[in-house]
């Protein structure tokens, strides 16, 4: 039996250059999503290796710097003031406490610190402490990410001037299904904030949630929207819904088929070849085998730590054990990809 020279094969794949497109059609994207599973994974893994080390995963940690009381009515969110989830609203955290948490995250292996505030949009008076947080995280040698809701042009510029690396603002689902999930803002409002962030020179972190009651076509359209933006989001988080009692969607949520979730990861990798694709919320409900398939399909970023915003996360010991079993190492290069691609 002839053996395969794996190092030579990996190098041949790495030497190829992925094609960056912004003109995907519905038919093309759907055909990729519904392709035979083995063909889909092979294509995604091949494209993944053209820009990334296939055995390295970027690690982020997320902190809720302001909890609850949000004026938005997102049907999945425990922090909305519209829902009775018994989650009390809090004030914005002291920047010193946030920076202390970032240092602990760095020491645990995180290279990016993500900070979230439950706001529809920040008030001008909120910007000074937020900027202090950004500068403090950057001073630790980490990348800084914020999610604060919708921004004005001036607020985006202030964050850029402070050195913010990433701004998270998910579109959640397709434009057609969006109004079934959120009614207090439009899909266009989301895209407008993404444009402001990109115009300010901040990298975009934008993805969505599976399990909201959407159809496969909605998942395809969500990713097609992102892939057809003038610039692909540098980070694309794919979340699996964790139903929270008291939220409208929790009453009607149905589990996402694991293979459908993996197909979504693969489609994101194929259509956005140089973006980090993050396996985000919902990992506590995923088997090790499902997570391994997600990494094989092109996921190369996770959140570490015991909690996300208000939901549980597997924890560092479980992640270390999984990484050891799969031969994965945390990516410690602060976002510089293995083959020098941005």
ABEGO torsion letter per residue (X at the ends): XBBBBAAAAAAAAAABBBBBBAABBAAAAAAAAABBAAAAAAAAAAAAAAABBAABBBBBBBBBABBEGBABABAABAABAABBAGBBBBBBBBAAAAAAAAAAAAAAGBABBBBBBBBABBBAAAAAAAAAAAAAAAAAGBBBBBBAEBBBAAAAAAAAAAGBABBBBBAGBBAAAAAAABAABBAAAAAAAAAAAAAAGBBBBBBBBBGAGBBAAAAAAAAAAAAABABBBABBBBBBBBBBBGBAAAAABBBBBAAAAAAAAAAAAAABAABBBBBBBGAAABBAAAAAAAAAAGBABBBBEABBAABBBAEAAAAAAAAAAAGBBBBAAGGBBAAGBX
